[in-house]
Amino acid sequence: MSAYIDARTLPGGTVLSPDIAIVGGGPAGISLALALADTKLNVLLLESGGRDFDSNIQSLYAGAASGVPYAALDAGRLRFLGGGTNHWGGWCRPMDEIDFEARDWIAHSGWPFPRKALEPYFPRAQTLVEAGAWTYDGSGDAIASAKGPVLPLGKGGVYTSWFQFSKMRGDVLPTQFGKRYEENLRRAAHVTPLLHANVTAIRLAPDASRVDHLDVATLNASGGIGTRLTVKPRVTVLACGGMENVRLLLASNDVMKPGLGNQNGLVGRFFADNPIPRDVATLVSFSGALAPFYASNLAMDNGAILRATFAPTAEFRRARKLAGSLSTVEQPVTLDETGTAAVVTTAIALGVDASRARAYSLGCGIELKPDPDRRLTLTGERDALGLPRLKLHMTLSDEDFARFRLTLAELGRQLLASKAGMLRINCSTREEWLKNMDWGHHHLGTTRMHVDPKQGVVNADGQVHGVPNLYIAGSGVFPSYSASNPTMNLVALTLRLGDHLKKVAA
C-alpha cells in the first residue's frame, strides 16, 4: 500500500523493512522514487519535514562557518518535502562536454564518464523540471530571434548560450517537486513517503560489510526527540543534499571511526558552490536596447522560457586554461561622464552611430576549481536530535577570478570586433570581486565521485566505496562542477542511478 505516512503517528519501536530507503525528499530523492515507481521494489522515501516549512525542523540545519564569508548553513537549504526546489530560481542548462573532462590545468577535475553517459537521461530530467522543449544551444538563437535580435559577437572564444527555466502548471515559476509530484508519489503502488522522519544514524553490520539499519527519530511539539523508529532496507540511498549527506556519513562512526566512506578523509572535502558576483562589468550596446531575452526570462512560441547568457567555448577554455562561466545581463545602468566619453570616442573610432547606446550591468556564475581545503567538518555542538552540527570552511582563490576576467576581456574584444558594443570590466582586486558577492546555493562536491577510493567517496554508480548497499544521489557527488546550475543535471544523474538500482536491487 502506498500512502503518505506521518512518522509521528507510528508507535515507538516500529521497524520498517523496504527494499530501498531513500533519505531525503528533495529533487534527487523524489526523482529517484519516481524512477523506481514502475518496479515491484518497495521504496520508502524518508523526509525530515512535512509538506510545509517548519522553523523547528529548519533549525536542524544551523551550523558554523569560517574563511570567506558565505551564506548561513540554514539559509540556502529548505527542510521540507521538495527540498531546494521550494526556493530555486528554475535556471536549467546541461553541463558541457568539457565539464566532464579531466583538465590538466584544473587539479582534481574530471568525471569517471563523459557527458554522453547522461545524455539518455536528459529528456526525462527536462520533463521532470518542466523546462519545456529542449532548446539550449542547438536552436536557441533561431528561436529567440523571433523576439528580437541576438547581439552580434565577432569571431572568438565567447558565444551566446541559453538558459531555460522550469515552469509549473498554471505558469507558476518554478516547479516545486514536493507539490508538483505529491499525487504521483501517492499513486505509486510501491512507494511510501514517510514525513517528519529524521535519520539520525546509519548503522553498519558489525563487520562493516554493509548497512544494517537506519536510526530514525521525529521531533515532538516542543522541538525535542519524539518517536524513535528503525528502518532495515536492503539498499540505502542518501539524497539529503551536499551538506546533510556529509553530516550523516561523518556522524555514523560507531563501526568505522572516521565515518562512513571516510577511510581516506574525503567526506566533506571539495565543497563548492557557484559564486555569483554582481556588477562585474558594464556592457554597452551601440544600437540601443537589447532584446528582452537578455535581461529577463522570455516565453518562446515553442513553450520554452529562455534567457541569453555569454559562455566561453570549449576551445577557448582549453587554449587559455579557463574554467566555466556564464555571464548574464542584469539591469540597465546610467553611464557617468567618463563612460559616456568612452562610448563616443570608441564609436567614432569604429565608425558607428552610438546615439542610441544603452548600458547594462553584467552578473555571472563562475565554476570554482576543486579545493580539498574547502570543506565541511563536524563541531561539538549538537542539534535537537543529538547530531553534531556542521562547520564550513570556505575558500575562494584569486585564480578563480583571474580566469573569469580573461573571459570577460574576450567578450569585450568580440563586441568591438563586431562593432556592436563595448565592455568595461568593473572588478580587478579581490575586494572588488567580493564586494557584491552572491551565491548560487549549489552544494557540490562533498562526496565526490571517482573510480579510485583514494580520490573519491563514491564510485561511478554513486555507491559509497567499501559499503556495497549504500549510495549517494545529488550534486554532492559531482567531482568537478561546471558553471551550469546543477538541478537538471543532478536529476539526470539520479535517473541513471535509478537504472542501476533496478538491476542490483531486483
Secondary structure, 3 states (H helix, E strand, C coil): CCCCEEHHHCCCCCEECCCEEEECCCHHHHHHHHHHCCCCCCEEEEECCCCCCCHHHHHHHCCEEEECCCCCCCCCCCCCCCHHHHCCCCEECCCCHHHHCCCCCCCCCCCCCCHHHCHHHHHHHHHHCCCCCCCHHHHHHHHHHHHCCCCCCCCCCEEEEEEEECCEHHHECCCCHHHHCHHHHHHCCCEEEEECCEEEEEEECCCCCCEEEEEEEEECCCCCEEEEEEECCCEEEECCCCCHHHHHHHHCCCCCCCCCCCCCCCCCCCCECCEEECCCEEEEECCCCCCCCCCCCEECCCCCEEEEEEEECHHHHHHHCCCCEEEEEEEEECCCHHHHHHHHHHHHHHCCCCCCCEEEEEEEEECCCCCCCCEEEEEEEECCCCCEEEEEEECCCHHHHHHHHHHHHHHHHHHHHHCCEEEEECCCCHHHHHHCEEECCCCECCCCECCCCCCCCECCCCEECCCCCEEECCHHHCCCCCCCCCHHHHHHHHHHHHHHHHHHCC
